[in-house]
Amino acid sequence: MDRLAKSFEFYEHQRSLNKLQFYGLSTWLCFRAKPDEEKIHLSLQKVVELAQQIGGKDHGFRFVQVPMSVMMPEAFVEPWQPYSQNTA
């Protein structure tokens, strides 16, 4: 999360300079992994909360890209990424 925070700080700074409008994450596995898969699973909720801590309510984190197919359906069919928009 520390490295992700530094990345978000960089992106938010670029947004403040009007060099970037939005940003996101493209991952192969972390959003498809089971929550008990330590050092692999990443909580989307925590990522959004981190973006809000760094960039405020109008942060630029807008996109997530994960592979989905018949062989990799986890992001679509598994309840491993609960999300509540009631974050601060």
Order of alpha helices (4+ residues) and beta strands (2+ residues): alpha-beta-alpha-beta-alpha
